[in-house]
């Protein structure tokens, strides 16, 4: 089937996926970040579109609400001249009870090159990968992984601080429910950076140290970090009965990122959306130390790089693509 | 009488030169065995031993889900007992969490009739402790026992109310059948998808902590001691649980326990694949927990191996991990899995595995003890320890194929099963 499907096309690299950070080696990360940096140059031009993925189809299959990730993947594919199709769970056959596997099989009939999937359940990207011949990119599965977020965060850190190896990153907040934290801890370990997770004890998953990070409940520990990475406090987890913290007020008092807790020279990052006044003080969010907009911009070029990396043979061709454009 | 099976003429056969191994009966040697009209009539030393062939007491599985009534697409009495026969079993007990629940005489009676018509191997039915498994009102345990219930369990759910648990223990004196418990403190295990530990932290899956099991075991052992009644703890998974059972036994509580082949062979590391066929309740635990289960099996704290054979439709397992139901099948692979992963590598002796699969569960539930001795009704399994076979969907007799062993090659195979004097499986 694969041979028939690809007949008439230039040879593609073998079918690969980006389901988790653990799918990547250090050299993969270096290559993708390098490609992203090259692609960033194209965004400075008047005409920002590249022909690299012309004729390819990227499907965005989003079962959870998302603004920045969906728009970022959609624009990334368009900037590379791919066709895109975006499906959300609401208003689709999913509402009628169709299973993920059947939805994936339906999409497979359109012969997509890449399926980008966000889903509230851990393991959903694996189901799509098993049911289709497309390259699958995980755009967030439950509390598990969000690998392109980790890559864009690495890109942002490297642009801002000039290096990744040896950096010390403090990730602060609701680690228990955060796929961003899980992906980032693994990605930072891969590039030789150090991570400390700072959270209330109820929001630190038991055994998380096995990922290669330190943990603490003391917010003062962030003083030792180069990067303070703030996680969204998930309001929906704070419903009565969940009892992860006694109140948001107490959470903010003990773990909120306020100006007095950020020292000069530190940068502050947040994957968004921010709860101003809860996990991050507006004065910090709006300060020069905050790289939130840089993260969004990095999201575009990193996702372009990921799509490019999956569908072509690597960095040599990216130069050629830019020249052609 | 608590085991039911379709009738038929009993068989006559000879098995020559197999190593006869009946650990509970103290038999170990090469024998020629004659079975006439279903009864073992001769056991004579053999001139020559056939290589790799072992004749042992057939297995007893105290924990099987036949999904009947309600989910006959997943399993029936006929398909489940055919799977049991292929796995070397001469008796199985089916759990009551069906739809409708086995909580009244009419449902139990219909199942007994179904077993009399379809069951390939003698099958017993465990009735519910509470009506509808709701945990608030006892079933009519005496009537159900009189009709033929093999025991009582709310399997799939814990008996959350300590008060109801106490009443069930008290009332089991009238019913005269054992209570088998699924131990899970639900406010601790809430939403849990897998064992709480490093792997759940890595995957982001909600953790089901091991203490959620042991705290309930400790509670129920305390109640059993107070009421001076006996208990059976199902699918023990964690170190703390083994310790709790061991401590209770040491202070004289009449408590038995079982462990499943998957908990004995696998750890939560397997969940990294996000394969829904390794999602079970209780979940696969850490290597430390697995070692504690093996120790418990060795010293007899855990007297039984039970499969917790839990068939699920393919489309229900073909979903993201978090959406998948808990449970795996296991009747056809139990012996070979234990042999491949534990006996061959020298972790457990063959004799111990055979005893825990046969005499242990039979004694815990007061079922006829499979024995290899002259005069006994033949309940025997012939095993070929040299055989290699690959677990495949096509050859699975169960109606469901949710096995963690699909595609794996196993050592040791069941060649023949004789249950209640009838050959119920021949490879």
Interface residues (C-beta under 8 A of the other chain):
Chain A: X99 X100 X101 X119 X120 X121 X122 X123 X124 X126 X127 X141 X142 X143 X144 X145 X178 X179 X182 X205 X206 X207 X208 X209 X210 X211
Chain B: X193 X196 X197 X198 X199 X200 X201 X202 X203 X204 X205 X206 X207 X209 X274 X276 X315 X318 X319 X320 X321 X322 X323
